Each structure stands twice: as C-alpha cells, then as structure tokens.
Amino acid sequence: MRQLIVIIALLYISIGLQAQIARDEIRKDIHYSASNYLAYPGPRQMKLTPAPSGKKPFYLSHYGRHGSRFLIEQNDYDFPYQILAKADSAGKLTPLGKDVLKRVTLLRAEADNHFGELTPLGAKQHQQIAKRMFERFPEVFEGKTNIDAKSTTVNRCILSMEYALLQLISMNPNLRVAHEAAKFDMWYMNYQDKKLNRQKMDSTIKVVFQDFLQKYDKSELLMEKLFNDMAYAKKQVDARELTSALFKLASNLQSTELRRKITLYDLFSDEEVYGYWKINNAWWYINFGGYTLNGSKQPYSQRMLLRRIIQEADSCIQMERPGATLRFGHDTMVLPLTCLLELDGYGLQTDNLESLERKGWLNYKIFPMGANVQFVFYRKDLQDKDVLVKVLLNENEVSLPVRSNTEPYYKWSDVRDYYLRKLDAYQN
C-alpha cells in the first residue's frame, strides 16, 4: 500500500511539473508568449542523430512559413494609437499611459506602408535557415543539382523564398534553381477549405472559448495603469480589445528593428503574460488542431499539401540527383500540417483546453515566424530501395506516428502508407 501511495504521489508530481512547461519557458524568455508572433528562435537541437550505416541524405522536401513581418492590418497600429491619443487629448492618461502612447507612435511610424511585409529580421531568418540546411545536408545541394522552389502569391512569402535561394546559390553557384509564385499552385500551397472553416467555431464552441478567455483575461488591470479616470475608461474604452491590441504589438515588436530600443511587455505581469498566451494557445488549437468539439477535422485542411508532398517525394526518389523541393507559405498551413502529420504528439485530440499545456501542445514550438517542416530522405545509392526519411520541425528531429527501429529515421514506405491510409479515410 505504501508503495502504491508513493507511485501515485510521484505521478501527481510528474503531471504538475509537465503542466508548468510553458509557464517556466515564458518566464525565462517572455518572447515565447507571442505564439505565432515569436521571431524564429533557431533550432534547439544543434547535433542531429547520425544516419544508419551507409545511408546518406539525397532529397529534401520542405514547407516553411515566411519570416518575421510587420502586423498585417493598418488598424493593428491605428486602433491602439487612436484610443490612447484621444484619451491623452482629454487629459485621461497616466504618466505610463503617455509613455505607452509614445511607444505605439514609434511602432506605427515604423510600420507605415509596410503592413504585412517582411522585416529585415525576416529576411535574415530565411538566410540562416537555408545556410543550416545546406551545412547539415551538403549531399543534397552538391554539384549541379535541382532546386524547385514555390511560394504563395503573397510578397512576404516570395521574398522569404528569394532570400533563402540567394543564400543557397552563394554557397553553391552551380545549383539549378526554378522559382515560382503562381495562382496555379495555390490549391495545395495555400488551400482554404470553406466547409472546415465553417466548422471551426459554432455558437456552442464560442461560449466554451469565451468562458476560457474570461478565466485568464485581466484587461482591467491594464486599464488602471494607463488611465487616470476609470469612469472615462469604462465608458470610452473596450478593455479587452485594447489589451489584446497592445499585447499583439508587444508580441510582434521582437520582429522589428525597434526591438533593441523599446518594449511593451513591461505593461503586463508574468501571470498576465502567461494567461494571454494560454488564451492564444487555446484559440489556435480550436481553429487548427484536433479539438474534439468541432470534430477534430481541422488539420485535414492541409490534406492537399500532404498529398502533394508525398507525390513529389515518390517522383523525386526515382532520380539520381533530385535535390530539394522548397515551399514558402503561412502559419495557417504549417500548424495544421504539423497536426495532420502528428509530429511529436501534436495530433492531440481533446475537448479539455486546460490540458493542452500538460499534454505538450505548445503553439510557439510549432509556428514561429520562419517555421518550417523538413522531410529529409536517405539511401545508400540509386539502387537502394530501402529509403529512409526523418522529419524536422523547426530544424529539430521529431517523432512520427509510425513504428521504427531506427527513430528518428523511418522507412519511407511505412510513412507513406500510414499517411495515405489516413488521407484516404478522411470524410467530412
């Protein structure tokens, strides 16, 4: 009995420690709270697992998100600026409120006429990712091999592609590069499933999410810091909307050139920052993950992309020197693709939003700016039909939902069959 009690106690301790993963990581580096606005942190895993004896990389298939950008909408900057400027004119801002207005003004001026565009940091991220790709898998990029690159038709994605290609060409001028951004490819590069979109948040789920949001929303605390007249604030300001806008600016600031000069994170306590991350983590899970209350189907929005990856891989492995297939798109592709692939358990299906952190579903590990999924293929030579594949998420080796005696290396035939069966069984 005593042994059983000890085991149960240790289990509870383990669960408790697991539940603190995000809280602790965000406390150590507040930028992780930014969710999809996290500036690409680079790989955590610096040394990759050596391939089985005799196997060498010969083909790489990639889908990556664009690099760091400005916020997309002009109103992302105008809304908080106008609220604070109006209050300032009325004499309703605290000294901190006045200072925040000055900082928002700087951010607004920097972003003017650059809304949604790649920042200098975003360009650098893709140069660095491409450089590491080349250095990690030199066999893929040697000689006069082919690089087939495609982007969505959005400028920040096109530029991300071009910066990556320029880096690769600087390392091997003999590369044969084809690059394109055409509407013709959007059926898989940026597929929008209207039916699945309608299923994301029905009235029932909206209620569930609002209850979750209210649990962690501390907007009133910020209002007390910014405004010297709470009656004015309650009448003139939507506390939740303004707090959300300022937290978004705080999150995205790390992607701009102003990141070395100012911050907005000082407006929020550690607990508030953690709470707003939890809200965003739950929102992204509901809309793109395996949330059971909306049918757990949202990851299948990227079924076209996954089929294309498989088809192109099947074709390329027949070649002696297939090179690399590089694709550049968006977070709304990378996230559901990661969940559809079930990388590192991100295929999680649950209706319990509070359990996400405990079960390791942490959005900032999936889709920061510059996020990428890389399939790296290995064999001894062209006659070797026992092709292996490993998958990297943000340049870190991950596990697949397929049995393997050589993990993180998997038989391509097993991986291919698993995902094709999964895709063929999909009904909605």
C-alpha positions in Angstrom: 0.0 0.0 0.0 2.8 2.4 0.9 4.5 1.7 -2.4 1.2 2.4 -4.3 0.9 5.7 -2.4 4.4 6.7 -3.4 3.8 5.8 -7.0 0.6 7.9 -7.1 2.4 10.8 -5.4 5.2 10.7 -7.9 2.6 10.6 -10.7 0.9 13.8 -9.5 4.3 15.5 -9.1 5.2 14.5 -12.7 1.9 15.8 -14.0 2.4 19.0 -12.1 5.9 19.5 -13.4 4.7 18.9 -17.0 1.9 21.4 -16.5 4.5 24.1 -15.8 6.4 23.8 -19.1 5.1 26.9 -20.8 4.9 29.0 -17.7 8.6 28.3 -17.0 9.7 28.8 -20.6 7.8 32.0 -20.9 9.3 33.2 -17.6 12.8 32.5 -18.9 12.1 34.1 -22.2 9.0 36.3 -22.4 9.1 36.2 -26.2 7.6 32.6 -26.2 4.3 34.2 -25.1 4.0 35.7 -28.6 2.6 32.4 -30.1 2.7 32.8 -33.9 4.5 36.2 -33.5 7.5 34.6 -32.0 10.6 35.6 -34.0 12.3 32.4 -35.2 14.5 31.2 -32.3 16.6 28.8 -34.4 17.0 25.1 -33.7 17.2 23.8 -30.1 18.9 20.6 -31.4 22.4 21.5 -32.7 23.6 18.0 -33.3 21.5 15.7 -35.4 21.3 11.9 -34.9 23.7 10.2 -37.3 22.0 8.2 -40.1 22.1 4.4 -40.1 25.3 3.0 -41.6 25.8 3.7 -45.3 22.7 6.0 -45.6 23.2 9.5 -47.0 20.8 12.4 -47.5 19.8 12.8 -51.2 16.5 14.7 -51.2 14.9 17.3 -49.0 11.2 18.4 -49.1 10.2 21.5 -47.2 7.3 23.7 -46.3 8.2 26.9 -44.5 6.4 29.9 -43.2 7.5 33.4 -44.2 9.9 35.2 -41.9 9.2 37.9 -39.4 6.8 40.6 -40.6 5.0 43.7 -39.6 1.4 43.3 -38.4 -0.9 42.8 -41.4 -3.6 45.4 -40.9 -3.1 49.1 -40.6 -5.8 49.1 -37.9 -3.5 46.9 -35.8 -1.5 50.1 -35.2 -4.1 52.7 -35.7 -6.6 51.3 -33.2 -4.5 51.5 -30.0 -2.9 54.7 -31.2 -6.3 56.4 -31.7 -7.7 55.2 -28.3 -4.6 56.5 -26.4 -4.3 59.7 -28.4 -8.0 60.6 -27.7 -7.5 59.9 -24.0 -4.4 62.0 -24.0 -6.2 64.9 -25.5 -8.8 64.6 -22.8 -6.2 64.5 -20.1 -7.1 61.0 -19.1 -3.7 59.2 -19.4 -1.4 58.3 -16.5 2.3 59.1 -17.0 2.7 55.4 -18.1 -0.2 55.8 -20.5 1.5 58.8 -22.1 4.7 56.9 -22.4 2.9 53.9 -24.0 1.4 56.4 -26.5 4.9 57.5 -27.5 6.0 53.9 -28.0 2.9 53.0 -30.0 3.5 56.1 -32.1 7.0 54.9 -32.9 5.8 51.4 -33.9 3.0 52.9 -36.0 5.5 55.1 -37.9 7.9 52.2 -38.5 5.2 50.1 -39.9 3.6 52.8 -42.1 3.1 51.5 -45.6 4.8 48.2 -44.7 1.8 46.4 -43.3 2.3 42.6 -43.6 5.7 43.0 -45.2 8.8 41.1 -44.4 11.1 42.9 -41.9 14.9 42.8 -42.2 14.9 40.2 -39.5 12.6 38.0 -41.5 15.0 38.1 -44.4 17.9 37.2 -42.2 15.9 34.2 -40.7 15.5 32.6 -44.1 19.1 33.1 -45.0 20.1 31.4 -41.8 17.7 28.5 -42.2 18.9 27.9 -45.8 22.6 28.1 -44.6 22.0 25.5 -41.9 20.0 23.3 -44.4 23.0 23.4 -46.7 25.5 22.7 -44.0 23.5 19.9 -42.4 22.7 18.1 -45.7 25.5 19.0 -48.1 25.0 15.9 -50.2 21.5 17.2 -51.2 22.9 20.5 -52.5 26.2 19.5 -54.1 27.1 19.9 -57.8 24.5 20.9 -60.5 21.5 19.6 -58.6 18.0 21.0 -58.9 16.2 23.2 -56.5 12.5 23.6 -57.2 11.1 26.5 -55.1 7.5 27.7 -54.9 5.8 30.4 -52.9 2.3 31.6 -52.3 1.4 34.8 -54.1 2.0 36.9 -51.0 5.0 39.2 -51.2 6.4 38.3 -47.8 6.5 34.6 -48.8 8.0 35.4 -52.2 10.8 37.4 -50.6 11.4 34.7 -48.0 11.8 32.3 -50.8 14.2 34.6 -52.7 16.4 35.3 -49.6 16.7 31.5 -49.0 17.6 30.8 -52.6 20.2 33.6 -52.7 21.8 32.1 -49.7 21.9 28.6 -51.3 23.3 30.0 -54.5 26.0 31.9 -52.7 27.1 28.5 -51.2 26.9 26.6 -54.5 26.7 28.8 -57.6 26.1 25.7 -59.7 22.6 25.0 -58.4 19.9 24.8 -61.0 17.1 26.9 -59.4 13.5 27.2 -60.5 11.3 29.5 -58.5 7.7 30.5 -59.0 4.7 32.1 -57.2 1.6 31.3 -59.3 -2.1 31.0 -58.6 -1.9 27.6 -60.3 -0.2 26.1 -57.2 -2.5 27.6 -54.6 -4.8 24.6 -54.5 -2.1 22.9 -52.3 0.2 25.8 -51.3 -2.5 27.9 -49.6 -5.6 25.7 -49.7 -8.7 27.1 -47.9 -11.3 24.6 -47.0 -14.6 26.5 -46.8 -16.5 23.7 -45.1 -13.9 23.2 -42.4 -13.7 26.9 -41.9 -17.4 27.0 -41.1 -16.9 24.2 -38.5 -14.2 25.9 -36.5 -16.3 27.8 -34.0 -20.1 27.3 -33.8 -22.2 29.0 -31.1 -21.5 26.3 -28.6 -17.7 26.4 -29.0 -17.8 30.2 -28.9 -19.4 30.0 -25.4 -16.7 27.5 -24.3 -13.9 29.7 -25.5 -15.4 32.8 -24.0 -15.6 31.1 -20.6 -11.9 30.1 -21.0 -11.0 33.6 -22.1 -12.7 35.2 -19.1 -10.8 33.0 -16.8 -7.4 34.5 -17.9 -8.4 37.9 -19.1 -7.0 40.6 -16.8 -7.7 43.6 -19.0 -9.0 45.8 -16.2 -5.6 45.7 -14.6 -4.0 47.4 -17.6 -6.7 50.0 -17.8 -5.8 51.1 -14.2 -2.2 51.5 -15.3 -3.0 53.5 -18.5 -5.9 55.8 -17.5 -6.3 58.2 -14.6 -10.1 58.2 -14.8 -11.8 54.7 -14.6 -15.2 56.2 -15.3 -13.8 57.5 -18.6 -12.1 54.2 -19.4 -15.2 52.1 -18.8 -17.3 54.4 -20.9 -14.8 55.1 -23.8 -12.6 52.0 -24.0 -13.2 48.3 -24.7 -10.7 47.0 -22.2 -10.4 43.6 -23.8 -9.9 45.0 -27.3 -7.3 47.5 -26.2 -5.4 45.0 -24.1 -5.4 42.5 -27.0 -4.1 45.1 -29.4 -1.3 46.2 -27.1 -0.3 42.6 -26.4 -0.2 41.9 -30.1 2.1 44.9 -30.6 4.2 43.7 -27.7 4.4 40.2 -29.2 5.3 41.4 -32.7 7.8 44.1 -31.6 10.6 41.4 -31.5 10.3 41.1 -35.3 11.1 44.8 -35.9 14.2 47.0 -35.8 12.7 48.7 -32.7 13.2 45.6 -30.7 16.5 46.8 -29.3 15.1 50.2 -28.2 11.6 49.7 -26.7 9.3 47.1 -25.3 5.6 46.8 -24.4 5.9 43.7 -22.3 6.5 45.8 -19.2 2.8 46.6 -19.2 1.9 43.1 -18.1 2.8 41.0 -15.1 4.3 37.5 -15.6 0.9 36.0 -14.7 -0.9 38.2 -17.2 1.6 37.3 -20.0 1.2 33.6 -19.3 -2.6 34.0 -19.2 -2.7 35.7 -22.6 -0.5 33.0 -24.0 -2.9 30.4 -22.7 -5.8 32.2 -24.4 -4.0 32.3 -27.8 -2.8 28.7 -27.4 -6.4 27.5 -26.9 -7.6 29.6 -29.8 -5.1 28.2 -32.3 -5.9 24.7 -31.1 -9.6 25.1 -31.6 -9.2 26.5 -35.0 -6.4 24.4 -36.4 -5.8 21.5 -34.1 -7.6 18.3 -33.1 -10.3 19.9 -30.9 -12.9 17.2 -30.5 -15.9 19.6 -30.0 -15.6 20.7 -33.7 -14.9 17.2 -34.9 -11.1 17.0 -34.8 -11.0 17.6 -38.5 -9.3 21.0 -38.8 -5.8 19.5 -39.5 -7.2 18.0 -42.7 -7.4 21.4 -44.2 -3.8 20.6 -45.3 -4.6 17.2 -46.9 -3.9 18.6 -50.3 -0.4 19.8 -49.2 0.4 16.5 -47.6 -0.6 14.5 -50.7 1.5 16.8 -52.9 4.5 16.3 -50.6 4.1 12.5 -50.9 3.5 12.6 -54.6 6.6 14.8 -55.3 8.7 12.6 -53.0 7.6 9.5 -54.8 8.7 11.1 -58.1 12.0 12.6 -56.8 13.3 9.4 -55.2 13.3 7.8 -58.6 16.0 10.3 -59.7 19.7 10.1 -59.1 20.1 13.7 -58.0 16.6 15.1 -57.1 17.9 18.0 -55.0 15.3 19.8 -53.0 11.7 21.0 -53.1 11.2 24.2 -51.2 7.8 25.7 -50.5 7.1 29.0 -48.7 3.7 29.9 -47.2 1.9 30.7 -43.9 1.4 29.7 -40.3 -2.2 28.6 -41.2 -0.6 25.8 -43.3 2.3 24.9 -41.1 0.2 24.4 -37.9 -2.5 22.1 -39.3 0.1 20.2 -41.4 2.1 19.6 -38.2 -1.1 18.3 -36.5 -2.1 16.2 -39.5 1.4 14.6 -39.5 1.1 14.0 -35.7 4.6 15.2 -35.2 5.8 14.8 -31.6 2.2 14.2 -30.5 0.7 17.4 -32.0 -2.1 15.3 -33.4 -3.6 15.5 -29.9 -7.4 15.3 -29.8 -9.1 16.6 -26.7 -12.0 18.8 -25.6 -10.1 19.9 -22.5 -8.5 23.2 -23.2 -6.8 23.3 -19.8 -5.0 20.1 -20.6 -3.1 21.4 -23.6 0.0 22.6 -21.8 0.2 19.4 -19.7 0.0 17.3 -22.8 2.7 19.3 -24.6 0.6 21.2 -27.1 2.6 24.4 -27.2 1.9 26.6 -30.2 5.2 28.6 -30.0 7.1 25.4 -30.7 5.1 24.8 -33.9 4.8 28.0 -35.9 7.0 30.9 -35.0 7.9 33.3 -37.8 10.0 31.3 -40.3 8.6 28.0 -39.0 9.4 25.0 -41.2 8.8 21.3 -41.7 11.6 19.4 -43.5 11.4 15.9 -44.8 15.0 14.6 -45.4 15.4 11.4 -47.4 18.3 8.9 -47.1 19.6 5.9 -49.0 22.9 4.3 -49.9 22.6 4.8 -53.7 20.1 4.8 -56.5 19.7 1.0 -56.4 18.9 1.1 -52.6 15.1 0.8 -52.4 15.1 0.9 -48.6 14.6 4.7 -48.5 14.5 6.2 -45.0 13.1 9.6 -44.0 13.3 11.8 -41.0 11.3 14.9 -40.3 12.5 18.1 -38.7 10.1 20.6 -37.2 11.8 24.0 -36.9 15.1 22.1 -37.6 14.6 19.7 -34.7 14.1 16.0 -35.1 10.6 14.8 -34.2 8.9 11.5 -33.8 6.3 10.2 -36.3 3.2 8.0 -35.5 4.9 5.1 -37.3 6.9 2.2 -35.7 10.7 2.3 -36.4 13.7 0.5 -35.0 15.9 3.5 -36.1 14.0 6.5 -34.9 14.2 9.4 -35.8 14.7 7.6 -39.2 11.7 5.8 -40.6 11.1 3.6 -43.7 9.6 5.9 -46.3 7.3 3.0 -47.4 5.8 2.8 -43.9 5.5 6.6 -43.5 3.9 6.9 -47.0 1.4 4.1 -46.4 0.4 5.5 -43.0 -0.4 8.9 -44.2 -2.1 7.8 -47.4 -4.4 5.5 -45.5 -5.1 8.4 -43.2 -5.9 10.7 -46.0 -8.0 8.1 -47.9 -10.1 7.5 -44.8 -10.9 11.2 -44.4 -14.6 12.1 -44.6 -16.3 15.3 -43.8 
